[in-house]
Amino acid sequence: MNLAHVIARMLERRAEIPRGRAALYAVSGIDGSGKSTLAPRLAAGLREAGLNTVQLTIDAWHYPPVMRFSDANPGEHFYRYAFRWEEFFGHLVEALQRTGSVRLTTILTRQPENDFREHTFAFDGVDAIVLEGIFLFKREFRPRYDLAIWVDCSFETALERALARNQEGISAEQICRDYDRIYFAAQRVHFARDNPRAGADLILPNDHRLLPAAAPRLAGEPLQETA
C-alpha cells in the first residue's frame, strides 16, 4: 500500500461522515516509529484533495517533567501521566470534531526545552483532523476515531533513530537507559493493556527489519500494509 492508497481510504471514510462534522484520523506508534513524519504527509494529501485539514500532536500537551517521570515504576508512570488527555480531547479535539471550528487559548509544552508557552488554536470550516502521537490507541480513546493508523516499527530501529536524532543533546548511554526504563517500558504497558496494533484499521511498517528483503520502497516511504 502506498501513500495515495492510504489517503484514498481516508477520503472514503470522510464521505461516510455527516456534513458539518470533521473526520478524525489517528496516527500512532511507538516512540521513534516515524509517525511524526507520516502524519504531515497524510494531512498534506488530504489538503491536495480539497479538504480543509488540520494536524494536531499530543506532544504539545505533555505534563511537566516532575509529573510525568518517576523513579518508581517509570514505564507505568509515564504511560499514565505523560499527557493532559482530558484537556486535549475535552477542550480542543471534541469541539473541533463536532463543529469543524474552535477558538481556544491554552498553555502548551515545548519540546525538548520543556518550557511552556501560550498558544491560541483558531480553526474554521475544518473537514478533517489528523492526530499524531503515542498512546492514542488506549482502549478508552479508540472509539473516537473514524480511522486508526498504526505505524509499525521495532524497538531496535526506533532506538537507532532516537540515537541519531538526540534532540535532548544527552549521551548515547543516557538515551539507551531512558528508552529502556521509561519510553519502551511504557509502550510495553500499552501493548499489554490496549493491544493497539489489533485496534488499528491500517498497519504501515516503517522499519527495514519488518519489510521483506525484496520489497522496494522510497526513502522515508513507510507505506506497505501488513494487515
Sequence and secondary structure as in RCSB ss.txt:
>XXXX:A:sequence
MNLAHVIARMLERRAEIPRGRAALYAVSGIDGSGKSTLAPRLAAGLREAGLNTVQLTIDAWHYPPVMRFSDANPG
EHFYRYAFRWEEFFGHLVEALQRTGSVRLTTILTRQPENDFREHTFAFDGVDAIVLEGIFLFKREFRPRYDLAIW
VDCSFETALERALARNQEGISAEQICRDYDRIYFAAQRVHFARDNPRAGADLILPNDHRLLPAAAPRLAGEPLQE
TA
>XXXX:A:secstr
  HHHHHHHHHHHHHTS TTS EEEEEEESTTSSHHHHHHHHHHHHHHTT  EEEEEGGGGB  HHHH  SSSHH
HHHHHHSB HHHIIIIIIHHHHHHS EEEEEEEEETTTTEEEEEEEEE S  EEEEE TTTT TTTGGG SEEEE
EE  HHHHHHHHHHH TT   HHHHHHHIIIIIHHHHHHHHHHH TTTT SEEEE  GGGS TT    TT     
  
